[in-house]
Amino acid sequence: MLLTRVGEDSTIVLNGDVQQSDLKEADGLSKIIHLAKKHMLPIPIVEFGIDDIVRSDICAEWVKVFMKEGL
């Protein structure tokens, strides 16, 4: 419903962290990203990676461990 209610000259920003989901199946954000890429919609998708962490070094190390362990 959200995407059908966008008016002319409007901007919508959807943000979130696909890694932080407690759902076993794909979450809504992951589905939207997949569909936008699949249908090559003319919208920018910005995805951050491990190198984009600007917190402390220990935080970056923990994220790497979690990713390695599949958590």
Z-matrix of the N, CA and C atoms (Angstrom, degrees):
N
C 1 1.436
C 2 1.529 1 111.03
N 3 1.293 2 117.66 1 -37.59
C 4 1.459 3 121.37 2 -179.22
C 5 1.518 4 111.10 3 -55.36
N 6 1.327 5 116.91 4 -46.95
C 7 1.456 6 120.48 5 -173.90
C 8 1.519 7 113.00 6 -72.27
N 9 1.327 8 118.57 7 -16.16
C 10 1.461 9 120.48 8 178.33
C 11 1.521 10 111.67 9 -91.65
N 12 1.319 11 117.41 10 -0.33
C 13 1.462 12 120.90 11 -176.89
C 14 1.524 13 112.91 12 -113.10
N 15 1.304 14 117.19 13 22.80
C 16 1.457 15 121.22 14 -179.74
C 17 1.526 16 108.68 15 -89.51
N 18 1.330 17 117.49 16 124.20
C 19 1.452 18 121.66 17 179.94
C 20 1.515 19 112.25 18 -87.14
N 21 1.312 20 115.94 19 171.63
C 22 1.466 21 121.67 20 177.56
C 23 1.529 22 109.80 21 -59.40
N 24 1.321 23 116.23 22 143.60
C 25 1.467 24 123.55 23 178.32
C 26 1.534 25 112.72 24 57.82
N 27 1.328 26 116.71 25 27.46
C 28 1.465 27 121.65 26 177.13
C 29 1.525 28 109.64 27 -100.02
N 30 1.300 29 115.09 28 159.48
C 31 1.459 30 121.05 29 176.64
C 32 1.521 31 108.80 30 -127.92
N 33 1.317 32 115.58 31 134.10
C 34 1.462 33 121.05 32 174.58
C 35 1.518 34 107.34 33 -120.64
N 36 1.301 35 115.85 34 134.94
C 37 1.455 36 121.41 35 175.58
C 38 1.520 37 107.14 36 -119.79
N 39 1.314 38 116.48 37 120.07
C 40 1.464 39 122.22 38 174.40
C 41 1.511 40 106.63 39 -107.29
N 42 1.306 41 116.84 40 128.56
C 43 1.457 42 117.99 41 178.96
C 44 1.519 43 109.55 42 -139.58
N 45 1.293 44 114.74 43 159.03
C 46 1.445 45 120.70 44 179.08
C 47 1.520 46 109.76 45 169.29
N 48 1.306 47 115.37 46 -177.46
C 49 1.451 48 121.76 47 -179.81
C 50 1.522 49 107.46 48 -123.93
N 51 1.325 50 116.85 49 108.23
C 52 1.465 51 120.17 50 -177.52
C 53 1.528 52 111.88 51 -65.73
N 54 1.330 53 116.88 52 -18.11
C 55 1.462 54 120.09 53 177.61
C 56 1.528 55 111.62 54 -76.03
N 57 1.316 56 116.67 55 -20.92
C 58 1.462 57 120.41 56 -176.34
C 59 1.528 58 110.52 57 -101.78
N 60 1.313 59 114.78 58 68.04
C 61 1.463 60 120.79 59 178.82
C 62 1.518 61 108.36 60 -132.04
N 63 1.315 62 116.30 61 137.77
C 64 1.460 63 119.30 62 178.10
C 65 1.528 64 111.34 63 -99.26
N 66 1.329 65 116.49 64 9.48
C 67 1.459 66 120.91 65 178.32
C 68 1.518 67 110.22 66 -84.38
N 69 1.319 68 116.71 67 140.38
C 70 1.462 69 119.98 68 177.37
C 71 1.529 70 110.83 69 -76.70
N 72 1.329 71 116.37 70 -35.56
C 73 1.460 72 120.04 71 176.34
C 74 1.527 73 109.09 72 -88.82
N 75 1.311 74 116.22 73 175.52
C 76 1.464 75 120.86 74 -178.54
C 77 1.523 76 110.27 75 -62.37
N 78 1.318 77 115.75 76 137.49
C 79 1.459 78 120.80 77 178.07
C 80 1.525 79 109.76 78 -84.82
N 81 1.320 80 116.55 79 170.48
C 82 1.460 81 121.54 80 -177.09
C 83 1.514 82 113.95 81 -61.03
N 84 1.324 83 117.71 82 -40.58
C 85 1.462 84 120.78 83 179.94
C 86 1.525 85 110.74 84 -63.42
N 87 1.322 86 117.27 85 -43.34
C 88 1.469 87 120.96 86 178.42
C 89 1.524 88 111.15 87 -62.63
N 90 1.325 89 116.53 88 -39.27
C 91 1.468 90 120.88 89 178.79
C 92 1.519 91 111.05 90 -64.23
N 93 1.338 92 116.99 91 -43.72
C 94 1.465 93 120.33 92 -179.86
C 95 1.526 94 110.68 93 -63.60
N 96 1.326 95 117.22 94 -43.27
C 97 1.471 96 120.94 95 178.81
C 98 1.522 97 109.85 96 -61.93
N 99 1.331 98 116.79 97 -45.66
C 100 1.468 99 121.21 98 179.63
C 101 1.527 100 110.82 99 -59.58
N 102 1.331 101 117.61 100 -47.73
C 103 1.467 102 121.01 101 -178.44
C 104 1.522 103 111.74 102 -64.66
N 105 1.332 104 117.21 103 -40.76
C 106 1.466 105 120.51 104 179.17
C 107 1.523 106 110.84 105 -61.64
N 108 1.333 107 116.80 106 -41.13
C 109 1.470 108 120.41 107 178.90
C 110 1.527 109 111.04 108 -71.84
N 111 1.328 110 116.54 109 -43.82
C 112 1.469 111 121.87 110 -178.12
C 113 1.529 112 111.36 111 -58.90
N 114 1.323 113 116.06 112 -42.69
C 115 1.460 114 120.70 113 -176.87
C 116 1.526 115 112.49 114 -97.48
N 117 1.334 116 116.10 115 10.65
C 118 1.466 117 123.69 116 177.44
C 119 1.529 118 111.61 117 45.44
N 120 1.332 119 115.88 118 49.52
C 121 1.456 120 120.70 119 177.82
C 122 1.528 121 109.77 120 -66.24
N 123 1.317 122 117.40 121 143.67
C 124 1.467 123 120.69 122 -176.93
C 125 1.525 124 112.28 123 -80.12
N 126 1.332 125 115.41 124 61.56
C 127 1.462 126 120.46 125 178.67
C 128 1.525 127 108.52 126 -129.84
N 129 1.314 128 116.45 127 143.63
C 130 1.469 129 117.97 128 178.00
C 131 1.533 130 110.62 129 -76.29
N 132 1.320 131 115.54 130 137.01
C 133 1.463 132 121.99 131 174.20
C 134 1.518 133 106.35 132 -122.16
N 135 1.309 134 116.19 133 118.88
C 136 1.463 135 121.67 134 -179.53
C 137 1.521 136 107.44 135 -107.93
N 138 1.321 137 115.99 136 120.43
C 139 1.462 138 120.84 137 179.44
C 140 1.526 139 108.99 138 -120.23
N 141 1.313 140 115.21 139 128.61
C 142 1.448 141 120.69 140 -179.93
C 143 1.520 142 109.88 141 -96.65
N 144 1.303 143 116.22 142 149.82
C 145 1.452 144 122.12 143 179.00
C 146 1.513 145 111.41 144 -119.08
N 147 1.305 146 115.47 145 -173.09
C 148 1.461 147 122.23 146 -177.19
C 149 1.532 148 111.39 147 -59.86
N 150 1.314 149 118.03 148 -32.30
C 151 1.464 150 121.14 149 -178.95
C 152 1.523 151 112.97 150 -74.29
N 153 1.326 152 116.85 151 -10.20
C 154 1.461 153 120.99 152 -179.62
C 155 1.525 154 113.02 153 -89.58
N 156 1.316 155 117.58 154 -1.94
C 157 1.463 156 120.44 155 179.81
C 158 1.526 157 108.73 156 -70.43
N 159 1.325 158 115.87 157 122.50
C 160 1.458 159 120.29 158 -178.12
C 161 1.525 160 111.57 159 -112.32
N 162 1.329 161 115.73 160 12.91
C 163 1.463 162 119.49 161 175.87
C 164 1.530 163 108.32 162 -81.88
N 165 1.293 164 116.16 163 -162.02
C 166 1.459 165 119.84 164 -178.35
C 167 1.532 166 110.92 165 -66.91
N 168 1.318 167 115.73 166 158.81
C 169 1.464 168 120.90 167 178.42
C 170 1.519 169 111.50 168 -60.17
N 171 1.331 170 117.76 169 -36.10
C 172 1.460 171 120.27 170 -178.71
C 173 1.529 172 110.33 171 -65.90
N 174 1.325 173 117.52 172 -35.19
C 175 1.463 174 121.16 173 177.05
C 176 1.530 175 109.78 174 -63.71
N 177 1.318 176 116.75 175 -45.31
C 178 1.464 177 120.76 176 178.44
C 179 1.529 178 110.46 177 -61.06
N 180 1.317 179 117.46 178 -39.96
C 181 1.463 180 120.70 179 179.00
C 182 1.527 181 111.25 180 -64.10
N 183 1.336 182 117.31 181 -41.71
C 184 1.465 183 120.55 182 178.57
C 185 1.526 184 110.72 183 -63.67
N 186 1.331 185 117.02 184 -41.98
C 187 1.468 186 120.05 185 179.15
C 188 1.520 187 110.09 186 -61.36
N 189 1.329 188 117.22 187 -41.17
C 190 1.470 189 120.76 188 177.53
C 191 1.524 190 111.54 189 -61.23
N 192 1.325 191 116.41 190 -41.99
C 193 1.466 192 120.67 191 178.41
C 194 1.525 193 110.21 192 -63.44
N 195 1.340 194 116.75 193 -46.85
C 196 1.467 195 120.71 194 179.69
C 197 1.531 196 110.76 195 -59.16
N 198 1.322 197 117.11 196 -42.99
C 199 1.466 198 120.93 197 179.66
C 200 1.525 199 110.68 198 -64.70
N 201 1.320 200 116.06 199 -42.91
C 202 1.464 201 120.82 200 179.80
C 203 1.515 202 111.61 201 -62.26
N 204 1.334 203 116.24 202 -36.37
C 205 1.465 204 121.75 203 -178.62
C 206 1.524 205 112.54 204 -85.64
N 207 1.342 206 116.87 205 -4.62
C 208 1.449 207 120.49 206 -179.46
C 209 1.513 208 113.96 207 73.71
N 210 1.330 209 115.55 208 26.98
C 211 1.472 210 120.10 209 -179.67
C 212 1.509 211 111.52 210 -96.88
